[in-house]
Structures are given as structure tokens and as C-alpha cells.
């Protein structure tokens, strides 16, 4: 059975998919860095905001869209990844959320 999603949830997922598609346009050597950056950023922001705080979510969506647009530019060839992001990526490597109940 599929879960019904709100419009805001659909927008967040669409932005996440767009960001992951952007990763595939980057040079193969830096794709893991971009993917880690995207995954970490979305997860970190999700833990900071209440699902009921619609104003904050909408603000983060606008900010995220601008950021993805910037990174989609073909002139952007690399991104910075902090040591904290790398540690988080190592701890969460291979984790898949179980959606079947």
C-alpha cells in the first residue's frame, strides 16, 4: 500500500531527486563528494525542523532550490565536504530505511 504524501512532502522529495540527478552531471571523480554533501545536508536539515513547521520547511525549500541551481551550473566542478560529513557518511553507509511494515 502506498503512503499518501502532502504537497510539501512531494516538493521536498522532488528537490532531493533533482539534487541527486545533479550529482550525476558532475565529473566521476567528485560524484561521491557531491552525493555525500546532498545526503548529509538533507538529513541534517530534516532533523533540525519539525514536520509541522511549514514556514521553516518552505524557507529551506527555497534556499535548497537556489543552492541546487547553483550547483547545477556546469562551471561548478567540485564541492567542499567537512570531516563531520565524512564521519557521518561512514557511519551511515549502506543504511536503508525499512518502509515495509
Secondary structure, 3 states (H helix, E strand, C coil): CCCCCCHHHHHHHHHHHHHHHHHCCCCCCCHHHHHHHHHHHHHHHHHHCCCCCHHHHHHHHHHHHHHHHHHHCCCCCCCCCCHHHHHHHHHCCCCCCCCCC
